[in-house]
Amino acid sequence: MLEIRQNCENCNKTLPNDSNEAMICSYECTFCKDCVENVLENVCPNCGGGFEKRPTRPNEQLKKYPARSDKVYKPVVMNQFLKTNKEIDPRKR
């Protein structure tokens, strides 16, 4: 089950459950759409994978399975994943 992290790990922007700007990689690293496109170039700095729009958990299920309450905040610096993967399609990394 997805954790539904509620902030961008890079810029700390709030990304509630119903946000249209939340993007996740296959490990649920969570970033806002702006950071994914303009800072990360669609490369997860933690695993090297690509990003997809995070789904929204239905409100009734959110009551039963709430979003993660603590923040994950690790501002990104250029790293090896970004350097080596930004020109490679995420499905071919």
Backbone torsions as a table, in degrees:
resi	resn	phi	psi	omega
1	MET	NA	136.0	179.6
2	LEU	-64.1	143.7	178.0
3	GLU	-75.2	-26.8	-173.3
4	ILE	55.3	67.9	175.7
5	ARG	-66.7	141.8	-168.3
6	GLN	-105.1	17.6	176.7
7	ASN	-152.6	159.3	175.0
8	CYS	-75.6	128.8	-179.2
9	GLU	-66.1	-20.8	-178.4
10	ASN	-93.1	-55.3	-174.2
11	CYS	-103.7	-3.9	177.9
12	ASN	70.3	16.0	176.5
13	LYS	-61.0	139.8	178.1
14	THR	-70.5	130.3	-179.3
15	LEU	-130.2	78.9	-179.1
16	PRO	-63.8	170.7	-178.0
17	ASN	-48.7	-39.9	-175.6
18	ASP	-93.0	14.4	-179.4
19	SER	-67.7	135.3	173.9
20	ASN	-86.8	-1.7	-176.3
21	GLU	-105.0	-3.6	-177.9
22	ALA	-78.1	128.1	178.7
23	MET	-123.1	141.1	-180.0
24	ILE	-131.5	154.3	171.4
25	CYS	-97.3	-175.8	-176.8
26	SER	-69.1	-13.3	176.5
27	TYR	-101.3	8.3	179.7
28	GLU	72.8	14.8	170.6
29	CYS	-58.1	134.8	-170.3
30	THR	-121.5	127.2	179.6
31	PHE	-139.0	157.1	176.4
32	CYS	-78.1	158.0	-177.7
33	LYS	-57.4	-39.8	-179.5
34	ASP	-61.8	-45.3	179.1
35	CYS	-67.1	-39.8	179.3
36	VAL	-59.8	-44.3	-176.3
37	GLU	-79.7	-41.1	-170.1
38	ASN	-102.2	-19.8	-179.8
39	VAL	-110.6	-47.0	-173.0
40	LEU	-91.8	-15.1	-179.0
41	GLU	52.9	41.5	179.0
42	ASN	61.4	31.4	176.0
43	VAL	-123.5	118.9	177.2
44	CYS	-66.8	125.1	-178.9
45	PRO	-72.7	-11.7	-178.9
46	ASN	-93.8	-32.8	-176.1
47	CYS	-131.3	-14.1	-179.6
48	GLY	89.4	-2.4	-179.4
49	GLY	-79.2	178.1	177.5
50	GLY	-95.5	179.6	-176.9
51	PHE	-120.0	151.9	173.4
52	GLU	-134.1	159.2	177.3
53	LYS	-63.8	133.4	178.7
54	ARG	-73.7	132.8	176.8
55	PRO	-70.9	160.5	178.4
56	THR	-99.1	131.6	177.2
57	ARG	-80.4	131.4	178.1
58	PRO	-56.2	145.4	-175.3
59	ASN	-55.7	-41.1	179.5
60	GLU	-63.9	-38.8	178.7
61	GLN	-73.0	-30.5	178.8
62	LEU	-64.5	-31.6	176.7
63	LYS	-66.8	-40.0	-178.2
64	LYS	-79.6	-38.3	-179.0
65	TYR	-126.4	83.3	-175.2
66	PRO	-66.7	158.7	176.4
67	ALA	-66.2	158.2	177.4
68	ARG	-60.6	135.4	-174.9
69	SER	-93.8	-26.9	179.4
70	ASP	-87.1	158.6	-178.5
71	LYS	-94.8	147.1	170.1
72	VAL	-112.6	111.0	-176.1
73	TYR	-132.0	107.1	-179.6
74	LYS	-138.8	83.4	-178.9
75	PRO	-49.9	140.1	-172.6
76	VAL	-88.0	138.4	168.4
77	VAL	-118.4	157.6	179.4
78	MET	-55.3	130.5	179.0
79	ASN	-136.1	178.2	-174.7
80	GLN	-62.1	-37.9	178.7
81	PHE	-59.0	-44.6	-179.2
82	LEU	-65.4	-44.6	-178.0
83	LYS	-63.3	-43.0	-173.6
84	THR	-88.6	-17.7	-173.1
85	ASN	-113.2	-9.2	-172.4
86	LYS	-65.7	-21.7	178.9
87	GLU	-95.9	-1.2	-176.5
88	ILE	-106.1	132.1	177.3
89	ASP	-55.2	134.2	-178.4
90	PRO	-54.1	-31.5	-178.7
91	ARG	-77.9	-5.1	-179.0
92	LYS	-117.9	7.6	-179.4
93	ARG	-75.9	NA	NA
